[in-house]
């Protein structure tokens, strides 16, 4: 298992083939100013613990 913290509530957890983002507050996060592309690479699941903006600060491409 590999766990990466991106500041505030944002984590990436890799377990086997699963790559999870938890509360991906990446855009506008003062602790993470490198964009969302790297943390989102290959993500298979996104977990949002609740709907506050500081837990949803990520724009997804369709």
N, C-alpha and C positions, 0 to 999 in steps of 0.2 A: 504494500500500500504506500502511496505517495500523497502527501497533503501539502498544499501551497496556500498561504494566506496572502491576500491582496489588499489588506487593510480593512478596517471597520468590520463588516459582516461577510465579506466576500472570501470564499474558499474554493479551491479546486481539489477534488479527491479522485485519485486514480486507483482502481482496484481491478486487476485483470484487464479485460477489454472495456470495462465501464469507466467513463470519464465524466464526473459530475461537477457542475458549478452550483454552489450554494449561495443564495442571496447575492447575485452578481452585480454589486454596486461598483462598476468599473468606470463609467463615464461620470466625471465630476467628483470622483473620490479623491480627497486631498492626499491620501496615503498611496494612491496608485495613479500615476500620470502617464502611463505608457500605452493607453488605449485598450480596447477589448479583444483585438485580434489574437494575441498570444494566449490569453487565458481560455478563449473560446475554441481554439484549435482542436478539432476532433471530438468535441463534447458530445456525449450520448444522452445525457439527462441534465435537466435544470431543476433545482429545488428552490422554491420561494417560500420562506417560512411565514411571511406575512406581507401585506401590500403597501408598506410605507415606501416612499420614493427612495430612501437611502438603502433599500434592499433590492430595488428594481432598476438601478441606474445603468442600464445596458440597452443599446439598440441592436436588434437582430435584423439581418438581411433576409429577405424572402427569396 
